[in-house]
Amino acid sequence: MKGKFFVDDSGPPLGHMILALGGFDGNFVWSRIGAEFPCGVSVWTLRLLPALGGALCVPLVYLLTVELGFSHLSALGAALLLLLENSLIVQSRFMLLEALLIFFMLLAFFSYLRFHNSPSRSGQFCWLLLSGVSCSAAVGVKYMGLSSYLLLLGLASVHSWRQMGNRAVGHVSGAQSAVSTEGSDPVLTACSVSLQLSVFIHCVLKVLCLLVVPVLLYVFWFYVHLSILQHSGPHDQLMSSAFQASLQGGLSRITKGQPLEVAYGSQVTLRSSASQPLPCWLHSHKANYPIRYEDGRGSSHQQQVTCYPFKDVNNWWIIKDPGRQELVVDTPPRPVRHGDVIQLVHGMTSRLLNSHDVAAPMSPQAQEVSGYIDFNVSMAAQNLWRVDIYNREAESEVWKTIRSEVRLVHVNTSAVLKLSGVALPDWAFHQLEVVAEKLQKGHGSSLAWTVEEHRYGTSQEQKEREAELHSPTHINVDRKISFWSKFIELQWKMLTVKQEESEHKYSSSPLEWVTMETNIAYWLHASTNAQIHLIGNPVSWGVANLSLLAYQLLAMVYMLRRRRGFKDLPDEVWQRFVCLGFVCVGGWMMNFLPFLLMDRTLFLYHYLPALCYLHLLSPALLEHVSRTLRRGLGLCASAVLVSIFLSYWYLCPLTYGCPELSANQLLALKWRDSWDILYRRR
């Protein structure tokens, strides 16, 4: 992708790396949904890997059902449910990540169960290693894969706990102690040691393969990502100044050659660490606060100080020694250190950064920050600020460009300069409010400011100084930061940055997914009614919901009767039933319930991983129940499969985009009033 850095809030970069393997060379800009592809872009190869991942999910579901202990007939039923699921077909045919996520998710469970079910086979630990790699790949594609990974870890922990309590080990140890009075039995001793060693080895290998390997691979995905994408890209502004400066182009072109140490007389721009997702810089301009605000409160009527989200000459400030009048850097420069008291002079207006006991315009609990103007009234200047380097390594740490995170503490009131994040009214051009607020416990880097652009000032006169702001000095300084610093910052940004709009035409709530009250239009022909929609198979979704409810009711009945001493199922059948619920019902819950707590824009495709677990559950549960109602359930299952196929066939025009349907035919496909089916009347 031409090595341009980007951030995706859906998760780590592995999924995009896999898509790029389809032949994307970076010459096509994804600027608008629905835009035509240039002639040189091979859409077929770009869609190949997601389609392949979606297709391989069908045999994986078959194999996984068999590993869960159910018949090949149930496995075939589960594979057919996935094969005839319209929504999964649509999602697999586009350059989207859900098909890859589901593939790795199913592969992880299949590999682990194959290892668990065949502990004595040669090469068994290769399956365990494959499971760990698949878990890492699932999380590396989307953070949604973390739910399935945690579920698999829980399953492995339960198996290990049971293995530790295996009575075979106890029997051997008991037999050994029984004969200890007469003398040790070498055979029993060897068996006991062998069994205990086997349990220990299994536990250690599970930790290595399911914890250590996935973590190392997860870090490796980012190492590759950051090693390849070394150029400035569209998402640079989301990152810190230090991160941006480490990329080629963009901010690095501006900061290249800047002095490293901030000195008295330095000309700087101060970027707020609290500005999310867009950056903003401490700013002032030739406009005063209104005498009275809209709520009737009075102001200082001094020069406005704001935070401005764009590069501007009014973002420049000069570091001044309070004991001197000079605004130039000495020879040699006198660096500013942690604990020093400074003044900040606005470069274009020469106003000193000031605060006082006047309520801020939009945050009355905080103090107003202004550029001081002497109106000859009883309001003395309070323009001294103490430098508090938040991430310093020693008390005498020097204030450094880009690297240092600094809190500016108002000397007179002990308030800290901070960005409130509230937009100011028209009189401040809708720029962001800057206030001074008392420092409280728990406040950290959110109150910090970073010197981003930096020059050593050499001109004392105002006009010469204004011209000097465009002439940086050139001192070579290494701007590189460590991989771990980038890695940690990137994790935080992906978890906190929201790139999607708060409202979207096809956004939906999780409860709407279960009953399939929503759809997403993926493609519409420019002149005909041919179109593709993300719509599930209504019959199979209904079967999935019924299976979920039936399992829960059946499990409740079984547990109540077992509590009363009635064992309706042999231990082997009961363990298989519990394992089925742990994987399928647990998988649905882990991949669905977290969305109920999320405050972000959600879409129907977020439900697809959870849906796959229910399709896995339905045939297996039917086989479990069919022990007593074999004939009746067989006829019912056949009727349901025919209904699922007819439903799939009926919705095929919206799944594949052909054949083209008339407006009336499209209206006939609108099974729910909430579906947004598009059509043109002729």
C-alpha positions as CSV (number, residue, x, y, z in Angstrom):
1,M,0.0,0.0,0.0
2,K,2.9,2.3,-0.8
3,G,4.0,2.1,2.8
4,K,1.5,4.7,4.0
5,F,0.5,4.5,7.7
6,F,-3.1,3.9,8.6
7,V,-5.2,3.0,11.6
8,D,-8.3,0.9,11.6
9,D,-10.6,1.0,14.6
10,S,-12.0,-2.5,13.8
11,G,-8.8,-4.1,14.9
12,P,-5.2,-5.1,14.2
13,P,-3.6,-5.0,10.7
14,L,-3.5,-8.7,9.7
15,G,-6.8,-8.6,7.9
16,H,-5.7,-5.7,5.7
17,M,-2.4,-7.4,5.0
18,I,-4.2,-10.5,3.8
19,L,-6.5,-8.4,1.5
20,A,-3.4,-6.7,0.2
21,L,-2.0,-10.1,-0.9
22,G,-4.7,-10.1,-3.5
23,G,-2.7,-7.6,-5.6
24,F,-3.5,-4.2,-4.2
25,D,-0.6,-1.9,-5.1
26,G,-1.7,1.3,-3.5
27,N,-2.5,3.2,-6.6
28,F,-6.3,3.2,-5.9
29,V,-7.6,5.5,-3.3
30,W,-10.6,4.2,-1.3
31,S,-12.2,7.7,-1.1
32,R,-15.9,6.8,-1.5
33,I,-18.2,3.8,-1.0
34,G,-19.5,2.7,-4.4
35,A,-16.8,4.4,-6.4
36,E,-15.9,2.7,-9.7
37,F,-12.6,0.7,-9.8
38,P,-9.9,1.8,-12.2
39,C,-9.2,-0.4,-15.2
40,G,-5.9,-1.5,-13.7
41,V,-7.4,-2.8,-10.4
42,S,-8.0,-6.6,-10.4
43,V,-11.2,-6.9,-8.4
44,W,-11.3,-10.6,-8.9
45,T,-7.9,-11.2,-7.1
46,L,-8.7,-8.7,-4.4
47,R,-11.9,-10.7,-3.6
48,L,-10.3,-14.1,-3.9
49,L,-8.9,-14.5,-0.4
50,P,-12.1,-13.5,1.5
51,A,-14.1,-15.7,-0.8
52,L,-11.7,-18.6,-0.2
53,G,-11.9,-18.1,3.5
54,G,-15.7,-18.1,3.4
55,A,-15.8,-21.2,1.3
56,L,-13.5,-23.1,3.6
57,C,-15.8,-22.3,6.5
58,V,-18.3,-24.9,5.2
59,P,-15.9,-28.0,5.5
60,L,-14.6,-26.6,8.8
61,V,-18.0,-26.6,10.3
62,Y,-18.5,-30.2,9.1
63,L,-15.2,-31.3,10.7
64,L,-15.8,-29.3,13.9
65,T,-19.2,-30.9,14.4
66,V,-17.6,-34.3,14.1
67,E,-14.9,-33.3,16.7
68,L,-17.7,-32.3,19.0
69,G,-18.7,-35.9,19.0
70,F,-21.8,-35.9,16.7
71,S,-22.5,-37.9,13.6
72,H,-21.5,-37.2,10.1
73,L,-25.2,-36.6,9.3
74,S,-25.3,-33.7,11.8
75,A,-22.1,-32.4,10.4
76,L,-23.6,-32.4,7.0
77,G,-26.6,-30.5,8.3
78,A,-24.4,-27.9,9.9
79,A,-22.4,-27.5,6.7
80,L,-25.6,-27.1,4.7
81,L,-26.9,-24.4,7.0
82,L,-23.7,-22.4,6.5
83,L,-23.7,-23.1,2.7
84,L,-27.2,-21.8,2.3
85,E,-26.8,-18.7,4.6
86,N,-27.3,-15.8,2.2
87,S,-25.6,-13.2,4.6
88,L,-22.4,-15.2,4.8
89,I,-22.3,-15.7,1.0
90,V,-22.7,-11.9,0.5
91,Q,-20.1,-11.1,3.1
92,S,-17.6,-13.5,1.6
93,R,-18.0,-12.1,-2.0
94,F,-16.7,-8.6,-1.1
95,M,-13.3,-7.3,0.2
96,L,-14.5,-7.6,3.8
97,L,-12.9,-9.2,6.9
98,E,-15.8,-11.2,8.5
99,A,-15.2,-14.3,6.3
100,L,-11.5,-14.4,7.3
101,L,-12.4,-13.9,11.0
102,I,-15.0,-16.7,11.0
103,F,-12.5,-19.0,9.1
104,F,-9.7,-18.5,11.7
105,M,-12.3,-18.8,14.5
106,L,-13.6,-22.1,13.3
107,L,-10.1,-23.4,12.5
108,A,-8.9,-22.6,16.1
109,F,-11.7,-24.6,17.7
110,F,-11.4,-27.5,15.2
111,S,-7.6,-27.7,15.8
112,Y,-7.9,-27.6,19.6
113,L,-10.7,-30.3,19.7
114,R,-8.7,-32.5,17.3
115,F,-5.8,-32.2,19.7
116,H,-8.0,-32.9,22.8
117,N,-9.8,-35.9,21.2
118,S,-6.6,-37.6,20.0
119,P,-4.0,-37.1,22.8
120,S,-2.0,-40.2,21.9
121,R,-1.6,-39.7,18.2
122,S,1.7,-38.7,16.8
123,G,1.9,-35.0,15.9
124,Q,-0.9,-34.1,18.2
125,F,0.8,-31.0,19.4
126,C,0.9,-29.7,15.9
127,W,-2.9,-29.3,16.2
128,L,-2.5,-27.4,19.4
129,L,0.1,-25.1,17.8
130,L,-2.2,-24.6,14.8
131,S,-5.0,-23.7,17.2
132,G,-2.8,-21.0,18.9
133,V,-1.8,-19.6,15.5
134,S,-5.4,-19.5,14.4
135,C,-6.4,-17.7,17.6
136,S,-3.8,-15.1,17.0
137,A,-4.9,-14.7,13.4
138,A,-8.5,-14.3,14.4
139,V,-7.6,-11.5,16.9
140,G,-5.2,-10.1,14.3
141,V,-8.0,-9.7,11.8
142,K,-10.5,-8.1,14.1
143,Y,-10.8,-7.5,17.8
144,M,-14.1,-9.4,17.6
145,G,-11.9,-12.5,17.4
146,L,-10.9,-11.9,21.0
147,S,-14.3,-13.2,22.2
148,S,-13.7,-16.6,20.6
149,Y,-10.1,-16.7,21.8
150,L,-11.2,-16.2,25.4
151,L,-13.8,-18.9,25.0
152,L,-11.3,-21.3,23.7
153,L,-8.9,-20.5,26.6
154,G,-11.8,-21.2,29.0
155,L,-12.4,-24.6,27.3
156,A,-8.8,-25.5,27.5
157,S,-8.7,-24.5,31.2
158,V,-11.6,-26.7,32.0
159,H,-10.0,-29.6,30.2
160,S,-6.7,-29.1,32.0
161,W,-8.5,-28.9,35.4
162,R,-10.3,-32.2,34.7
163,Q,-7.1,-33.7,33.6
164,M,-5.4,-32.7,36.8
165,G,-8.2,-34.5,38.7
166,N,-8.0,-37.6,36.6
167,R,-8.7,-40.5,38.9
168,A,-6.3,-42.7,37.0
169,V,-3.4,-40.8,38.5
170,G,-5.0,-41.1,41.9
171,H,-5.5,-44.8,41.5
172,V,-1.9,-45.4,40.6
173,S,-0.7,-43.2,43.5
174,G,-3.1,-45.0,45.9
175,A,-1.9,-48.4,44.8
176,Q,1.7,-47.3,45.3
177,S,1.0,-46.0,48.8
178,A,-0.8,-49.3,49.6
179,V,2.3,-51.4,48.9
180,S,4.7,-48.9,50.4
181,T,4.7,-50.8,53.7
182,E,6.0,-53.9,52.0
183,G,8.3,-52.1,49.7
184,S,8.1,-49.9,46.6
185,D,6.7,-51.3,43.4
186,P,8.9,-50.1,40.4
187,V,6.0,-50.6,37.9
188,L,3.5,-48.6,39.9
189,T,6.1,-45.9,40.6
190,A,6.9,-45.6,37.0
191,C,3.2,-45.4,36.0
192,S,2.5,-42.7,38.5
193,V,5.5,-40.6,37.5
194,S,4.6,-41.0,33.8
195,L,1.0,-40.0,34.3
196,Q,1.8,-37.0,36.4
197,L,4.6,-35.9,33.9
198,S,2.1,-36.3,31.0
199,V,-0.4,-34.0,32.8
200,F,2.3,-31.4,33.5
201,I,3.6,-31.5,29.9
202,H,0.1,-31.0,28.5
203,C,-0.5,-28.0,30.7
204,V,2.9,-26.4,29.8
205,L,2.3,-27.0,26.1
206,K,-1.2,-25.5,26.3
207,V,0.3,-22.4,28.0
208,L,3.0,-22.1,25.3
209,C,0.7,-22.8,22.3
210,L,-2.4,-21.0,23.5
211,L,-0.9,-18.1,25.4
212,V,2.7,-17.4,24.5
213,V,2.5,-18.1,20.8
214,P,-0.7,-16.0,20.1
215,V,0.8,-13.1,22.0
216,L,4.1,-13.3,20.1
217,L,2.3,-13.5,16.8
218,Y,0.0,-10.6,17.7
219,V,3.0,-8.5,18.3
220,F,4.6,-9.8,15.1
221,W,1.6,-8.6,13.0
222,F,2.2,-5.1,14.3
223,Y,6.0,-5.4,13.8
224,V,5.4,-6.2,10.1
225,H,2.8,-3.5,9.9
226,L,5.0,-0.7,11.3
227,S,8.1,-2.0,9.4
228,I,6.3,-1.8,6.0
229,L,4.2,1.4,6.6
230,Q,7.0,3.9,7.3
231,H,5.5,6.8,5.2
232,S,3.1,9.5,6.3
233,G,-0.5,8.4,5.6
234,P,-4.1,9.6,6.1
235,H,-4.3,8.8,9.8
236,D,-1.1,10.5,11.0
237,Q,-3.0,13.2,12.9
238,L,-4.5,10.6,15.2
239,M,-1.1,9.7,16.6
240,S,1.2,11.6,18.9
241,S,3.8,14.1,17.6
242,A,6.6,11.6,18.3
243,F,4.9,8.9,16.4
244,Q,4.2,11.3,13.4
245,A,7.8,12.5,13.4
246,S,9.1,8.9,13.1
247,L,7.3,8.5,9.7
248,Q,8.8,9.6,6.5
249,G,7.0,12.7,5.0
250,G,4.2,14.6,6.8
251,L,5.3,16.0,10.1
252,S,8.8,14.6,9.8
253,R,9.4,17.0,6.9
254,I,8.5,19.9,9.2
255,T,10.3,18.7,12.3
256,K,13.4,17.5,10.5
257,G,16.4,19.5,11.7
258,Q,14.6,21.1,14.7
259,P,16.5,21.7,17.9
260,L,15.9,18.9,20.4
261,E,16.1,20.9,23.7
262,V,13.6,23.7,24.4
263,A,15.5,26.8,25.6
264,Y,14.6,30.3,26.7
265,G,13.8,32.2,23.5
266,S,12.5,29.1,21.7
267,Q,9.6,29.5,19.3
268,V,7.3,26.6,19.7
269,T,3.8,25.2,18.9
270,L,2.1,23.3,21.7
271,R,-0.1,20.4,20.8
272,S,-2.6,19.1,23.4
273,S,-2.4,15.4,24.3
274,A,-6.1,15.4,25.1
275,S,-7.3,16.3,21.6
276,Q,-9.1,13.3,20.2
277,P,-9.5,12.2,17.5
278,L,-8.2,15.3,15.8
279,P,-5.1,17.2,17.1
280,C,-5.2,20.8,18.1
281,W,-2.6,23.4,19.1
282,L,-2.6,26.2,21.6
283,H,-3.7,29.3,19.7
284,S,-4.5,33.0,20.1
285,H,-5.6,35.7,17.8
286,K,-6.5,39.4,17.7
287,A,-10.0,39.0,19.2
288,N,-11.1,39.5,22.8
289,Y,-13.6,37.6,24.9
290,P,-17.0,39.4,24.9
291,I,-17.7,41.6,27.9
292,R,-20.6,39.4,28.8
293,Y,-21.4,35.9,27.8
294,E,-24.8,34.6,26.7
295,D,-25.7,33.6,30.2
296,G,-25.0,37.0,31.6
297,R,-21.7,36.3,33.3
298,G,-18.9,38.8,32.8
299,S,-15.4,38.0,31.3
300,S,-12.0,39.6,31.5
301,H,-12.5,41.0,28.0
302,Q,-8.9,40.1,27.3
303,Q,-7.4,38.3,24.2
304,Q,-8.9,34.9,23.4
305,V,-6.7,31.8,23.9
306,T,-8.1,28.7,22.2
307,C,-7.1,25.4,20.8
308,Y,-7.1,25.3,17.0
309,P,-7.2,22.0,15.0
310,F,-5.2,23.4,12.0
311,K,-1.7,24.5,11.3
312,D,-1.6,28.3,11.6
313,V,1.0,31.0,12.3
314,N,-1.1,32.0,15.3
315,N,-0.2,28.7,17.0
316,W,3.4,29.9,17.7
317,W,4.5,30.9,21.2
318,I,7.8,32.0,22.6
319,I,9.4,30.7,25.8
320,K,10.4,33.7,27.9
321,D,12.5,34.0,31.0
322,P,10.5,36.1,33.5
323,G,13.6,37.8,34.7
324,R,14.7,39.0,31.3
325,Q,13.1,40.9,28.4
326,E,14.9,39.2,25.6
327,L,13.0,36.9,23.3
328,V,16.0,35.4,21.6
329,V,18.0,32.3,22.4
330,D,21.3,32.8,24.1
331,T,24.7,31.4,22.9
332,P,24.9,28.7,24.1
333,P,21.2,28.1,24.6
334,R,19.9,27.9,28.1
335,P,17.6,24.8,28.2
336,V,14.3,24.8,30.1
337,R,14.1,22.1,32.8
338,H,11.5,20.5,34.9
339,G,10.3,22.8,37.6
340,D,11.4,26.1,35.9
341,V,9.0,29.0,35.9
342,I,8.5,30.6,32.5
343,Q,6.3,33.0,30.6
344,L,4.6,32.2,27.2
345,V,4.5,35.1,24.7
346,H,2.2,34.8,21.7
347,G,4.4,35.1,18.6
348,M,2.1,37.2,16.5
349,T,0.5,39.5,19.1
350,S,3.2,39.5,21.9
351,R,0.5,38.9,24.5
352,L,1.5,36.9,27.6
353,L,-0.4,33.7,28.4
354,N,-2.4,34.6,31.4
355,S,-5.0,33.1,33.8
356,H,-6.9,34.6,36.8
357,D,-9.9,34.0,39.0
358,V,-12.4,34.5,36.3
359,A,-14.7,31.7,35.1
360,A,-14.1,30.2,31.7
361,P,-16.7,30.9,29.1
362,M,-18.0,27.4,28.6
363,S,-16.6,25.7,31.7
364,P,-17.5,28.0,34.6
365,Q,-15.9,25.5,37.1
366,A,-12.5,26.3,35.6
367,Q,-10.5,29.5,35.1
368,E,-10.4,31.5,32.0
369,V,-7.1,31.6,30.0
370,S,-6.3,34.7,28.0
371,G,-3.6,36.8,26.4
372,Y,-3.1,39.5,29.0
373,I,-4.0,43.1,28.1
374,D,-3.5,45.9,30.6
375,F,-6.7,47.9,30.7
376,N,-5.6,49.9,33.7
377,V,-8.1,48.2,35.9
378,S,-7.6,46.2,39.2
379,M,-6.7,43.0,37.4
380,A,-2.9,42.5,37.6
381,A,-1.1,40.2,35.3
382,Q,-0.8,36.5,36.4
383,N,1.3,35.1,33.6
384,L,3.8,32.8,35.3
385,W,3.7,29.1,34.5
386,R,5.7,26.3,36.1
387,V,7.0,23.5,33.8
388,D,6.0,20.0,34.9
389,I,7.5,17.4,32.6
390,Y,5.1,14.5,33.1
391,N,7.2,11.7,31.5
392,R,10.6,12.9,32.8
393,E,13.3,10.4,33.7
394,A,15.0,12.5,36.3
395,E,14.2,15.7,38.3
396,S,16.6,17.7,36.2
397,E,15.2,16.5,32.9
398,V,15.4,19.0,30.1
399,W,12.2,19.9,28.2
400,K,12.6,18.2,24.8
401,T,10.9,18.7,21.5
402,I,8.2,16.0,20.7
403,R,9.5,13.6,23.4
404,S,8.5,15.5,26.5
405,E,4.9,15.7,27.8
406,V,4.5,18.9,29.8
407,R,1.9,20.2,32.2
408,L,1.9,24.0,32.5
409,V,0.9,24.8,36.1
410,H,-0.3,28.4,36.8
411,V,2.0,29.7,39.6
412,N,-0.6,32.0,41.2
413,T,-3.5,29.5,41.4
414,S,-1.9,26.1,40.9
415,A,-4.3,25.4,38.1
416,V,-3.2,23.4,35.1
417,L,-3.5,24.5,31.5
418,K,-5.8,22.0,29.8
419,L,-8.1,21.6,26.8
420,S,-11.8,21.3,27.9
421,G,-12.8,20.1,24.5
422,V,-15.9,22.3,24.3
423,A,-16.5,24.3,21.2
424,L,-16.7,28.0,21.7
425,P,-19.5,30.1,20.0
426,D,-19.4,32.3,17.0
427,W,-17.4,35.0,18.7
428,A,-14.4,32.6,19.0
429,F,-15.0,31.1,15.5
430,H,-16.1,27.7,17.0
431,Q,-12.5,26.9,18.1
432,L,-12.0,24.7,21.2
433,E,-11.9,26.1,24.7
434,V,-8.7,26.2,26.8
435,V,-9.0,26.5,30.5
436,A,-6.9,26.3,33.7
437,E,-8.2,23.8,36.2
438,K,-7.0,22.6,39.6
439,L,-4.9,19.5,39.4
440,Q,-6.6,16.5,40.8
441,K,-5.5,12.9,41.5
442,G,-5.8,10.7,38.5
443,H,-5.0,13.4,36.0
444,G,-2.2,12.2,33.8
445,S,-1.1,12.8,30.3
446,S,-4.5,14.2,29.3
447,L,-3.4,17.5,30.8
448,A,-0.1,17.4,28.9
449,W,1.2,19.5,26.0
450,T,3.9,18.5,23.6
451,V,6.2,20.8,21.7
452,E,5.7,19.8,18.1
453,E,7.4,22.5,15.9
454,H,10.4,24.3,17.4
455,R,12.8,27.0,16.3
456,Y,15.5,28.9,18.1
457,G,14.5,32.6,18.0
458,T,17.1,35.1,16.9
459,S,15.1,38.3,16.3
460,Q,14.0,40.7,19.1
461,E,11.8,43.0,16.9
462,Q,8.2,42.0,16.3
463,K,8.3,42.3,12.5
464,E,11.5,40.4,12.2
465,R,10.2,37.8,14.6
466,E,7.1,37.3,12.5
467,A,9.2,36.6,9.4
468,E,11.5,34.4,11.4
469,L,8.6,32.0,12.2
470,H,8.9,30.7,8.7
471,S,12.7,30.0,8.8
472,P,13.5,26.9,11.0
473,T,17.0,26.2,12.1
474,H,18.6,23.0,10.9
475,I,20.2,20.8,13.6
476,N,20.0,17.1,12.8
477,V,18.2,15.3,15.6
478,D,17.2,11.6,15.6
479,R,13.4,11.4,15.8
480,K,13.1,7.7,16.0
481,I,11.1,6.1,18.8
482,S,11.1,2.4,19.8
483,F,8.8,-0.2,18.3
484,W,7.3,-0.8,21.8
485,S,6.4,2.8,22.2
486,K,4.7,2.8,18.8
487,F,3.0,-0.6,19.6
488,I,1.5,0.6,22.9
489,E,0.3,3.9,21.4
490,L,-1.3,2.1,18.4
491,Q,-3.1,-0.3,20.7
492,W,-4.6,2.6,22.6
493,K,-5.6,4.5,19.5
494,M,-7.4,1.5,17.9
495,L,-9.3,0.9,21.1
496,T,-10.4,4.6,21.6
497,V,-10.6,6.2,18.2
498,K,-14.0,6.1,16.5
499,Q,-13.7,6.6,12.8
500,E,-17.3,5.8,11.9
501,E,-20.1,8.3,12.0
502,S,-22.4,8.3,14.9
503,E,-25.4,7.8,12.6
504,H,-25.6,5.7,9.4
505,K,-28.5,4.8,7.2
506,Y,-27.9,1.1,7.7
507,S,-26.7,1.1,11.3
508,S,-28.7,-1.1,13.7
509,S,-28.9,-2.3,17.2
510,P,-27.9,-5.8,18.4
511,L,-31.5,-6.7,19.2
512,E,-32.5,-6.0,15.6
513,W,-30.0,-8.6,14.4
514,V,-31.6,-11.5,16.2
515,T,-34.9,-11.1,14.5
516,M,-33.2,-9.8,11.3
517,E,-35.2,-6.6,11.2
518,T,-32.4,-4.8,9.2
519,N,-30.4,-5.2,6.1
520,I,-27.5,-3.4,4.3
521,A,-27.5,-2.4,0.6
522,Y,-24.0,-3.3,-0.7
523,W,-24.4,-2.7,-4.4
524,L,-27.0,-1.1,-6.8
525,H,-26.6,-1.1,-10.6
526,A,-26.5,2.4,-12.0
527,S,-29.4,1.9,-14.4
528,T,-31.2,-1.3,-13.5
529,N,-32.8,-2.9,-10.4
530,A,-29.9,-5.3,-10.0
531,Q,-28.6,-5.1,-6.4
532,I,-26.9,-6.9,-3.6
533,H,-28.0,-6.8,0.0
534,L,-26.7,-8.2,3.2
535,I,-29.8,-10.2,4.3
536,G,-29.8,-13.5,6.1
537,N,-31.8,-16.6,5.3
538,P,-35.0,-16.0,7.4
539,V,-35.7,-19.7,7.9
540,S,-32.2,-20.6,9.1
541,W,-32.1,-17.6,11.4
542,G,-35.4,-18.7,12.9
543,V,-34.1,-22.2,13.3
544,A,-31.0,-20.8,15.0
545,N,-33.0,-18.8,17.5
546,L,-35.2,-21.8,18.3
547,S,-32.2,-24.0,18.8
548,L,-30.7,-21.5,21.2
549,L,-33.9,-21.3,23.2
550,A,-34.3,-25.1,23.1
551,Y,-30.8,-25.8,24.4
552,Q,-31.2,-23.5,27.3
553,L,-34.5,-25.0,28.3
554,L,-33.2,-28.5,27.9
555,A,-30.1,-27.8,29.9
556,M,-32.2,-26.3,32.7
557,V,-34.4,-29.4,32.9
558,Y,-31.3,-31.7,32.9
559,M,-29.6,-29.7,35.6
560,L,-32.7,-29.6,37.8
561,R,-33.2,-33.4,37.4
562,R,-29.5,-34.2,38.1
563,R,-29.8,-32.0,41.2
564,R,-32.6,-34.3,42.3
565,G,-30.5,-37.4,41.6
566,F,-32.1,-38.3,38.3
567,K,-29.5,-38.9,35.6
568,D,-31.3,-38.9,32.3
569,L,-28.1,-39.1,30.3
570,P,-25.0,-41.3,30.6
571,D,-22.0,-39.4,31.7
572,E,-20.4,-39.6,28.2
573,V,-23.5,-38.1,26.6
574,W,-23.9,-35.5,29.3
575,Q,-20.3,-34.4,28.8
576,R,-20.8,-34.1,25.1
577,F,-24.0,-32.1,25.7
578,V,-22.2,-29.7,28.0
579,C,-19.3,-29.3,25.6
580,L,-21.8,-28.5,22.8
581,G,-23.3,-25.7,24.9
582,F,-19.9,-24.4,26.0
583,V,-18.7,-24.0,22.4
584,C,-22.0,-23.1,20.6
585,V,-24.1,-21.2,23.2
586,G,-21.0,-19.8,24.8
587,G,-19.7,-18.7,21.4
588,W,-23.0,-17.0,20.6
589,M,-23.0,-15.2,24.0
590,M,-19.3,-14.1,23.8
591,N,-19.8,-12.7,20.3
592,F,-23.2,-11.1,20.8
593,L,-23.6,-9.8,24.4
594,P,-20.6,-7.4,24.3
595,F,-22.3,-5.4,21.5
596,L,-25.2,-4.6,23.9
597,L,-22.7,-2.6,26.0
598,M,-20.9,-0.8,23.1
599,D,-21.4,2.8,22.4
600,R,-20.5,2.8,18.8
601,T,-22.1,2.5,15.3
602,L,-23.0,-1.2,14.7
603,F,-24.1,-3.1,11.6
604,L,-25.7,-6.4,10.8
605,Y,-22.4,-8.0,9.8
606,H,-21.2,-7.8,13.4
607,Y,-23.6,-10.6,14.2
608,L,-22.3,-13.1,11.7
609,P,-19.6,-14.7,14.0
610,A,-22.3,-15.3,16.6
611,L,-24.7,-16.7,14.0
612,C,-22.2,-19.3,12.9
613,Y,-22.1,-20.8,16.4
614,L,-25.9,-21.2,16.3
615,H,-25.8,-22.9,12.9
616,L,-23.3,-25.3,14.5
617,L,-25.7,-25.9,17.4
618,S,-28.9,-26.7,15.5
619,P,-28.1,-30.1,13.8
620,A,-26.2,-31.3,16.9
621,L,-29.1,-30.5,19.2
622,L,-31.5,-32.2,16.8
623,E,-29.3,-35.4,16.9
624,H,-29.3,-35.2,20.7
625,V,-33.1,-35.0,21.0
626,S,-33.7,-37.6,18.2
627,R,-32.8,-40.5,20.5
628,T,-36.5,-40.7,21.5
629,L,-38.3,-39.0,18.6
630,R,-36.3,-40.3,15.7
631,R,-39.0,-40.7,13.0
632,G,-41.0,-37.5,13.8
633,L,-37.9,-35.3,14.0
634,G,-36.4,-36.8,10.9
635,L,-39.5,-35.7,8.9
636,C,-39.4,-32.3,10.5
637,A,-35.7,-31.8,9.8
638,S,-36.2,-32.7,6.2
639,A,-39.0,-30.2,5.9
640,V,-36.9,-27.5,7.6
641,L,-34.0,-28.2,5.2
642,V,-36.3,-27.8,2.2
643,S,-37.6,-24.6,3.6
644,I,-34.1,-23.3,4.1
645,F,-33.2,-24.1,0.6
646,L,-36.3,-22.4,-0.8
647,S,-35.7,-19.3,1.3
648,Y,-32.1,-19.2,0.0
649,W,-33.2,-19.7,-3.6
650,Y,-35.9,-17.0,-3.3
651,L,-33.4,-14.4,-2.0
652,C,-30.6,-15.3,-4.5
653,P,-31.3,-12.2,-6.7
654,L,-30.4,-10.0,-3.7
655,T,-27.4,-12.3,-2.8
656,Y,-25.7,-12.5,-6.2
657,G,-27.2,-9.4,-7.9
658,C,-28.7,-11.4,-10.7
659,P,-31.1,-12.0,-12.3
660,E,-32.5,-8.4,-12.5
661,L,-35.9,-8.2,-11.0
662,S,-38.8,-5.8,-11.7
663,A,-40.0,-3.4,-9.1
664,N,-43.0,-5.6,-8.2
665,Q,-40.7,-8.6,-7.8
666,L,-38.5,-6.7,-5.5
667,L,-41.4,-5.6,-3.4
668,A,-42.4,-9.3,-3.1
669,L,-39.0,-10.0,-1.6
670,K,-39.5,-7.4,1.1
671,W,-40.6,-9.9,3.7
672,R,-40.3,-7.3,6.5
673,D,-41.3,-3.7,6.4
674,S,-38.1,-2.6,8.0
675,W,-36.0,-4.0,5.1
676,D,-34.7,-1.2,2.8
677,I,-35.1,-2.7,-0.7
678,L,-34.2,-0.3,-3.5
679,Y,-36.0,-0.3,-6.8
680,R,-36.7,1.8,-9.9
681,R,-40.1,1.9,-11.4
682,R,-40.2,1.9,-15.3
